[in-house]
C-alpha cells in the first residue's frame, strides 16, 4: 500500500540517520534542542453535540481530558467560548462571535482511566442562547452554535482551535478544540422515505475502515467508499479510480419505523473522508467531514 510504504520509508530513513550519527552535536540534536512541548484536550466522548429546536433543555455534552508534558499537571483552566452561525437568509444578521460562556477550573477535573485530568463540558440550549444573547425569533432550525475550548496552562500558555492541526483532529488525539452544535428539528418518530448518502474520499483510495452505520429498528448496515487496499485491487496505480473516489447509497426507511440512527465511525485517514445525507424531501440533512466526529449523526429535519 502506497501510504504504508511511504511511512515505512520515512521510519527507516529516520532510524538510519540516528544510528549513523556518532557525535551528539549533529544537526538532528540542534533541531530538537530546547523543544517546547505543547498540550491537547482529547475528546473522550461526544455524548451529544446537537441541540433540538423544540427542547430548551437539550444539552451539548462532551467528555475531555487534558494532556501536557507534566501529564496534566500544567492544567490551569479551560475556557468555553460560543459563536453563533445564522444560516437563515432573511436579511437579519444574528451571527455572534466568541462570547465567553464559562470557565472550568482545574479543580473541577477528575482523573480519567488514562491517569489524566478529565471533565464533562455541558451546556443546555437555554444556557447557550442566554450566553449568546439570543431570544425567540432570533434563532431557527439549521443554525449552528460553535463551542470552542481554550486550554490555559499554569505557565500562561494557551491552546485552542488555531493550534489544532489535522493530526490533532484525527482519530488518535481527537482534539479539534471546536465543535459545531447544529440546531435540529428532532421528530418524535423517524420520517419514512429514501435517505441518500453521498460519500467522497479526497485521496482516491477509499475509506479505510471508516463508514456511516445506519440502524433501522435494530438492524445495522454500514455504508462506505470501497477500500482500494482491502476489498479493492490493492494496486497503487488504481488510486483515483472512480470506485475509490466516491460512492452513493439509498437507505429506505419504511413507514412505521420506530427507531432510526445514523452513526459515523472513523478508520484510518478520516481527514480524507466527507459525506452528505439527503432527507426524503430532497433537503440536505447533514454535511460531514473532513475528519467527521465519531458518534451518532443528528440530521437536520427542519424542512421535512
Protein Blocks (a to p, Z undefined) as FASTA:
>chain_A
ZZlmmmmmmmmmmmmmmmmpmbfkbfklmmmgopacddddddfbdfbacdcfklmkbccd
dddddddfknoplpmbdcdddddddfbdghpacbdehiafbdcdfklpccdfkopacddd
dddfklmmmmnopaehiacehiacddddddddfkopacdfklmcfklmmmmlopnopacd
ddddddfbdcedjdddddddfkonopehiacdddeehiacddddddfklmmnopaklgoi
aklmbccddddddehiabdcddddddehkllpccddddfkopafbdgdehiaedjddddf
klZZ
